[in-house]
């Protein structure tokens, strides 16, 4: 994979896609889900709906680790576990940091998609086996 990606790591996603030709569709679905949950958490930072935040963190835990580098995956997993027992007020500082990391991941995904549309055969876009 190309070092230009800050948070994106497709080595696990490639295992799920089985065939490299499926990866672009995986990325499209991931991009949509990532944006949806990032925006939901961003909205929840100013509210008091801890249950909605828990649901978003749980959703992120289900798919983000497949597409990102280990540090971000660990943070999503840790925050999801913390979210089950801590108040939203306690979580807010780490949620703000998480939003920054998710925004970087989202930028990486869009960069990957742009590069793929320019050259779908670019080997640097696909993890080597």
N, C-alpha and C positions, 0 to 999 in steps of 0.2 A: 504494500500500500504506500501511497505517497505521503511523505512527511508534511505536506502542506495542510493536512487535516489535524486540527487541534484536539478534538474530542472523538472524532469518528474512527472506529475500528471495525472492519467488516469481517474479521476472521471467523467469528462465531456465526454471523448472519449467513455467510457462505455455506456453512454446514447445514443450516436450515433450508436454504434455497436449493441445495443438492446440485442443481445445474446453474451455471453462471448466467444463463439466459433468463432465469427467474429473478435474479437479483434486482434488476431495475423496477419490477413490479413490487417487490418487497420494499424497496426504498420509497416508492410512491406512497404506499400504505403507511410506512413508518413516518414519513414526513407529515402526513395528515394527522396522524395520532399524536405525534410529538407536539405539533403546533397547538392542537386542541387542548392538551393537558397543560402545556406551558402557559397558555393564555388563561386557563381556568385557575391555576395556582396564582398567577399574577393578579387576577381579579380577587381571589380569596385573601390576599395579603391585607387588603383594606377592610375586609369583612370579619365576621365572627363565626362563620360556618365551618367549624372544625371537622365535621363529618364529610363535607364536600372535599376538604383538603385531604383527609385520609383516603377518600376514594380516588382522588387524582394521584396521590403518592402510590397507592396500590396499583393503579393502572400503569404508571411509569415503571414500577418495579417489574411488571410483567413483560415489558418489551424493550426498555432502554438498554439494559445490560447486554442485549444481543448485538447492539449497534455501537457501543461506545468503549472507550478505554477503561481499564480497571478502576481508576480513581473515581470516575464519575459513577460507575456501576456501584461501587461500594458506598458512595454518598447517598445514592437513591435508596439502596437497601437499608442503610442505617436510618435515614430519615423516615422511611416508611415504618420501620419498627418503632422509632421514637414517637411518631405520629399517633400510634395506637394508645399511648399513655400520657403524652404531654399536651399542654394547652397550645392553642394557636399562637398565643403571645410568646411562649417559650420557643416555638418553632420558627417564628418570623425571621430572625437573623440568618439562620441556616437556609431557610426557604429562599431568601433574597440571593444568597450565594449560589444556591442550586439553580435559580432562574438564570443567572449569568452563565453558568456552565451549560444549561440546556439551550440558551440562545447561541452559544458557540457551536454546540452540536448541530443545531438547526442550520446555522450558516454553513457548516461542513457538509451537511446533507444537500443543501441547495447548490453548493459548489460541485459536489459529486454529480448531481443531476445535470448541471450545466455542461460539465466536461463530458458526461456520457452522451448527451444530445449532440455535442460537437463531434465526438468520435466514439461510437459505441464499441469499438474494438481496442481502445486504449488499455493495454495490459495493466497499467498502474492503477486502474479503477477496481480491479478484481484481486482479491487475496490470492496469493500463490498457494497451491496445495502442499 
